[in-house]
Amino acid sequence: MKVFGLVGWSGSGKTTLMVRLLPELTGRGVAVSTMKHAHHDFDVDKPGKDSYEHRAAGATEVMVSSSRRWALMHENRDGREPTTDELIRRMSPVDLLLIEGFKHHDHDKLLIHRAANERPPPLEAEDPSVVAIASDTAIESAGLPVFDLDDVAAIADFILRHCGLEERAP
């Protein structure tokens, strides 16, 4: 399974690009899963639901399943956040795992930059795992490929080429 990431400041467009990349890649026959880093207080469950009550009562893991999907919720009762590698190992194998966030892990990444953020993009020298940049403005990249943030097809081409993946008939 190939792993590739999207990183950037909050509000840079990581999720927007991810949502646009997914149909582009899957339309080319590539099986893709995603992993996203969230703030520590996020919850996918709701008070009053049976699964929430199971967790509140002390279950370490609760699995919810139907004919359409299943979800496994794991409580970090020890307060330790799992490492990126531990989380990747829990993912079912696919052609490509796209990761949003997890900027300190050493997987290769596309840096997303939006001029409206008024923050300069980090230089690639600061993070050698940044292998390309996507931006809504011109950037002097000192040797990295730079893509227009709206050119989803070109970004998908780069990711597939960089990861050594080939398109297949969907």
N, C-alpha and C positions, 0 to 999 in steps of 0.2 A: 504494500500500500504506500503510495507516494503521499507526502505531507507538504503542504504549501500554505503560507499564512498571509493575511491582510492585517496591517497595523497602521496606526496613525492616531492623531489627537482625537478626542471626543468631538463629534460633529463634523469630522472630515469626510464622511461618506462611506465608511467601511461596510456597514450593513446594506446600504443602498447598492453598492457595487456587488456585494455578495449575492443579493437577491437578483441582480441582473446577470451575474455570471452563471448561476446555477442552471437556468434554462438553456443558456448558450452551450454549456459543457454537456449537459445531459442530452441535449438535442444532437450532439455529435457522438452519442453512444457511450459517453464516459460515465461510469457509476461514481457518484459523488456523495460524500457525507460531510457534515459540518460539525464544528465544535466551537463554542463561543465562551469567552471568559466574561463573567458577570460580577457585579458587586456582591459583597458577602451576604447581604440580606435578601437576595432574590428568593422567590418561591414560585413554583409552578402549580402548587396545590392551593386549595381554599378551605378555610375553616368551615366545618359542618359536613364536608365530604368524608366518606368512610376512610379513604386513603390518608387524609390529613389526620383523622382521629387515630389511625394506626401509628403514625409517626409520633404524634403528640403523646401517645401512651408508652413510647419507648422503643418501637421497632427501629432497627438499624437500617433495613432496606424494606421498601414497599414496592411491589410490582402491580401495576394496573394494566389489564389487558382486555382487548375487544377484538372483533373480527377485522378491524381496520388498522389498529396500532397497539403498541404496548409501550409502557414507560416504566423505567426503574428509577426510583428516588432513593438516594443513599444519604443518610445523615452522617455528617462528620462530627460525631459525638465527642471526639477527642480534640476538636478545634483545629486539627491540622488539615490544611488544604492539600489535596493530592497534587503530586507533581504532574507536569504536562505529559511526561512519558507514561506515567501510571494511567492517566486518562486515555491517552492514545491506545494503549494496550486493551482497554475495555471496549473500544470501537470494533464493530464487525468489519472484516476486510472489504474494501471497495477499491476501485482504481485510484481515487484521489480523495484525500481528507483535506478540506479547506478549513483553516483555523482562523477565527477572528479574535484578535487580541493575543494574549500569551506572548507579549513582545519580548520577554526575557529568555524565552526558549531559543535553542539554536537552529530551529528549522528555517529554511529559506523563506523570505518574506517580500511582499510588495508593499512599499510604503505609500499610503494614501495621503495626499496633501491637498487642502483646499485653501485658497488665498483668503477667504473670509475669516478663517480662524486667526489670522494675524499672528501666526507663529511660524517661524521658519521650519522647513522640514529638517529633521536630523541628517547630518551628513553620513554617507555610507561608511566613512572611516570610524564613526562612533558605533556602528553596528554592522559587522561584516556579513551578517545573515540577510541584510537587505540587499536584494539582487536586482531590483528595479523600482521605479517610482511611477505612480499615476497621479496626475495633477490637473487642476482646472486652469493652471497658469504655467507659463514657461519657467523651466528650472534649469539652472546650470548644474549638471549632475556629476561632473568629474568622472565620466566613464561608465555610468550606469544607463541602461535603457530607460527612456522616459516616455510614458504613454499619456495621451489625452484621457482624462478620467471617464469621458463618455464613449471612448472607443472600446467597447466591451469585447468585440470580436478580436481585435488586436491583442488585448490583454489575455483573453482565453488562448489565443495562438501561442503567446509567450509562455504561459503557464504550462500548457501541454508540451511544448518543445523543451522547456527547462526541466520538466519532470520526466522527460523521456516517454511520454504517453502518446499513443496514436489514436486518432478518431476511428470510431467504428460505426457501422450502420446502426441507427437507433432502433 
